[in-house]
Amino acid sequence: MTTISWLFVPADSEKKMDKTRFVDAGAFILDLEDSVALSAKPKARQLAREFLEKSALAREKLWVRTNPVDGPYFDDDLAAVVPAAPGGIVLPKVRSPGDVAELAARLDVLEREHGLEPESIRILPIVTETPEALFTLGGFASCGPRLAGLTWGAEDLGSAIGATATRDVNDELTPPFRLVRNLCLFAAHAAGVPAIDTVFVTLADFAELDDECDEARRDGFSGKLAIHPAQVEIINRAFLPSAEELDRARRIVELFDANPGAAVLEFEGAMVDLPHLKQARRILES
């Protein structure tokens, strides 16, 4: 089952990490990057490792966002957290699939060194935070079985290109960043992995978050990043199919099962074909 809600948790805050046991997120991302000041990074690495070692949460729910591959903190991040066997690494500021390949190669070595199951640590890259990354988005299918999905971000990219805002006065993404969102969506599906929508930064506007989640699910995203525990319930609810959707999908599958070999059938006064069947099965598997 695809992970729906991904909650960032600053790894320099033991208090915030401890609160994860009260939150029903699909995955928790212990953050060593943007939410942690440079002076606090050594402490954050230590706390993240300790939390990974003692947490009762399922291993696959505990991820770590490291610093970028090409930065000065990356090696220290991996050395600190990999021995504690996180479920995955969220890799920021990815420039190309080559960054994912580099991380995978390092994980191969570290897993052997620490007696971990090969390829047990998965990777979720943030693929739109650098301008050059946008021209390599078609290549992530080559990244292998560690690739857990693709997600995107706007703020670092906006800073890199000198954009004064990523959203307009109506809080809608401006055209360049809507393009970026859509490219991530199609790149993920081209690679055969889930597309995970980016964070919603207005903490108090739950109605707008709900609308943004509905739009993301409509368009083909499978989940969403979160920056506050209060967002998780909204995300979980929005990305799960309703009872009506499940019932409709079940009846479409039953219709095709009752008519083996058929490619087009009538259903509730409309025509359904094999793409509808594929979508119905996807809904039932979610």
C-alpha positions in Angstrom: 0.0 0.0 0.0 1.3 3.5 -0.9 2.2 5.7 2.0 -0.2 8.7 2.0 1.0 11.1 4.6 4.7 12.0 5.2 5.3 14.2 8.3 8.6 16.1 8.7 9.9 16.1 12.2 12.9 18.3 13.2 15.5 15.9 14.4 17.1 18.4 16.8 13.9 18.3 18.9 13.6 15.2 21.1 10.2 16.4 22.2 8.7 16.6 18.7 10.1 13.2 17.8 8.6 11.7 20.9 5.2 13.0 19.9 5.2 10.9 16.7 3.6 8.0 18.7 0.4 10.1 18.9 0.2 10.9 15.1 -1.2 8.6 12.5 1.2 9.5 9.7 2.2 6.9 7.2 5.8 7.9 7.5 7.8 10.2 9.7 10.8 12.1 8.2 13.4 12.9 10.8 14.8 16.1 9.3 18.5 16.8 9.3 18.3 19.5 6.6 16.3 22.7 6.4 14.6 22.7 9.8 17.9 22.3 11.6 20.4 25.1 12.1 24.0 24.4 11.1 25.1 24.6 14.7 22.5 22.0 15.7 23.2 19.4 13.1 25.6 17.2 15.2 23.0 17.1 17.9 20.3 16.3 15.4 22.2 13.4 14.0 22.7 11.9 17.5 19.1 12.4 18.5 17.9 10.9 15.2 20.0 7.8 15.6 18.9 7.4 19.2 15.2 7.8 18.2 15.6 5.2 15.4 17.1 2.8 17.8 14.5 3.1 20.6 11.3 3.8 18.7 8.5 1.2 18.8 7.2 2.4 15.4 7.6 0.1 12.5 10.9 0.5 10.8 9.4 1.3 7.4 7.6 4.3 8.9 10.9 6.0 10.0 12.7 8.0 7.4 15.5 10.6 7.5 16.0 13.6 5.3 19.7 14.0 5.0 21.5 17.1 3.6 22.2 17.1 -0.1 24.6 14.7 -1.8 27.0 17.5 -2.9 27.1 19.3 0.4 29.5 19.1 3.4 27.1 17.3 5.8 25.9 14.3 3.7 28.6 11.8 4.7 28.2 12.6 8.4 24.4 12.2 8.1 24.6 8.8 6.5 27.3 7.6 9.0 25.1 8.6 11.9 21.7 7.2 10.9 22.3 4.2 8.6 23.5 1.9 11.4 20.1 2.5 13.1 18.4 1.1 10.0 15.9 3.8 8.9 13.2 2.7 6.5 14.4 5.2 4.0 16.2 8.4 3.1 14.5 11.5 1.8 17.1 13.1 -0.5 16.8 16.9 -1.0 18.0 19.1 -3.8 18.5 16.3 -6.2 20.2 17.4 -9.4 19.6 14.3 -11.5 19.0 10.5 -11.1 22.8 10.3 -10.7 22.4 11.7 -7.1 20.0 8.9 -6.3 22.4 6.4 -7.8 25.3 7.8 -5.7 23.2 7.5 -2.5 22.2 4.0 -3.4 25.8 3.0 -3.9 26.8 4.4 -0.5 23.8 2.6 1.1 25.0 -0.7 -0.5 28.3 -0.3 1.3 26.9 0.8 4.6 24.2 -1.9 4.7 27.0 -4.5 4.2 29.1 -2.9 6.9 26.3 -2.9 9.5 24.7 -6.3 8.6 21.5 -4.8 7.2 19.4 -6.5 4.6 20.6 -5.4 1.1 18.4 -2.7 -0.5 16.3 -2.4 2.7 16.7 1.3 3.0 14.6 3.0 0.3 15.0 6.5 -1.2 12.5 9.3 -1.8 14.2 12.1 -3.8 12.9 15.7 -3.9 13.4 16.2 -7.6 12.6 19.8 -8.4 14.6 21.9 -6.0 17.4 22.8 -8.5 16.9 24.2 -12.0 19.1 21.6 -13.7 17.0 18.8 -12.2 14.0 19.7 -14.3 15.9 18.6 -17.4 16.6 15.1 -16.1 13.2 14.1 -14.7 12.6 11.4 -17.3 15.5 9.3 -16.0 14.4 8.0 -12.6 13.2 4.7 -14.0 16.9 3.7 -13.9 17.2 4.1 -10.2 16.3 0.6 -9.2 14.3 -1.0 -6.4 15.3 1.5 -3.7 13.2 4.2 -5.4 10.1 4.7 -3.3 8.5 7.6 -5.2 9.2 11.1 -6.3 8.3 14.3 -4.6 8.8 18.0 -5.4 9.4 21.3 -3.7 9.1 24.9 -4.8 10.8 27.1 -2.3 14.4 26.2 -3.0 13.8 26.3 -6.7 12.1 29.7 -6.4 15.2 31.0 -4.5 17.5 29.5 -7.0 15.9 31.4 -9.9 15.2 34.6 -8.1 11.4 34.2 -8.0 9.7 36.7 -5.6 6.9 34.2 -4.9 5.8 30.7 -5.8 2.1 31.4 -5.3 -0.1 34.3 -6.4 -2.5 36.5 -4.4 -5.1 33.7 -4.4 -2.5 31.2 -3.0 -2.4 29.3 -6.3 0.9 28.1 -7.7 2.2 30.5 -10.3 2.7 29.1 -13.8 6.4 28.1 -13.5 5.7 26.1 -10.3 2.5 24.5 -11.5 4.7 23.3 -14.4 7.2 21.9 -11.9 4.4 20.1 -10.0 3.1 18.5 -13.2 6.5 17.4 -14.3 7.1 15.6 -11.0 3.7 13.9 -11.4 4.5 12.6 -14.9 8.1 11.7 -14.0 7.0 9.6 -11.1 4.5 7.7 -13.2 7.1 7.2 -16.0 9.3 5.6 -13.4 6.5 3.5 -12.1 6.6 4.9 -8.5 4.1 7.0 -6.5 4.0 10.8 -6.9 4.0 12.6 -3.6 2.7 16.1 -3.5 4.7 18.8 -1.7 4.0 20.6 1.6 1.3 23.0 2.3 2.9 25.8 4.3 -0.2 27.8 5.6 -0.7 26.0 8.9 -4.1 27.4 9.9 -5.9 27.1 6.6 -7.2 23.5 6.8 -10.0 24.1 4.3 -7.4 25.1 1.6 -5.2 22.2 2.5 -8.2 19.9 2.0 -8.9 21.4 -1.4 -5.2 21.1 -2.4 -5.2 17.4 -1.3 -8.4 16.8 -3.4 -6.8 18.4 -6.4 -3.6 16.4 -6.0 -5.4 13.1 -5.7 -7.6 14.0 -8.7 -4.5 14.6 -10.8 -2.7 11.4 -9.9 -0.7 12.1 -6.8 -0.7 9.3 -4.2 0.1 11.2 -1.0 1.4 14.5 0.4 4.2 15.8 2.6 3.2 17.5 5.9 4.9 20.0 8.2 2.6 19.8 11.2 0.8 16.9 12.9 -2.6 18.7 12.5 -2.3 18.3 8.7 -1.9 14.5 8.8 -5.6 13.6 9.4 -6.7 15.8 6.6 -4.2 14.3 4.2 -5.1 10.7 5.2 -8.8 11.4 4.7 -8.4 13.1 1.4 -6.2 10.5 -0.3 -8.2 7.5 0.7 -11.1 6.5 -1.6 -14.6 7.1 -0.4 -17.1 4.4 0.2 -18.8 5.4 -3.0 -15.6 5.3 -5.0 -14.8 1.8 -3.6 -18.3 0.5 -4.4 -18.1 1.9 -8.0 -14.6 0.4 -8.5 -15.8 -2.9 -7.2 -18.7 -3.1 -9.5 -16.6 -2.1 -12.6 -14.2 -5.0 -11.8 -17.1 -7.4 -11.3 -18.6 -6.3 -14.6 -15.4 -7.0 -16.5 -14.9 -10.3 -14.6 -18.4 -11.3 -15.7 -17.5 -10.5 -19.3 -14.0 -12.0 -19.9 -12.4 -10.8 -23.1 -14.5 -7.6 -23.3 -12.6 -4.4 -23.8 -15.6 -1.9 -23.7 -18.7 -2.3 -21.7 -21.7 -0.2 -20.7 -21.8 0.8 -17.0 -24.5 3.1 -15.5 -25.4 4.6 -18.8 -21.8 5.3 -20.0 -19.0 3.3 -21.7 -16.1 2.0 -19.6 -13.0 0.4 -21.1 -9.7 -1.1 -20.0 -8.3 2.2 -18.6 -11.4 2.4 -16.4 -10.8 -1.2 -15.3 -7.1 -0.4 -14.5 -8.1 2.7 -12.4 -10.8 0.7 -10.6 -8.3 -2.0 -9.6 -5.9 0.7 -8.4 -8.6 2.2 -6.2 -9.4 -1.2 -4.7 -5.6 -1.7 -3.9 -5.2 1.7 -2.2 
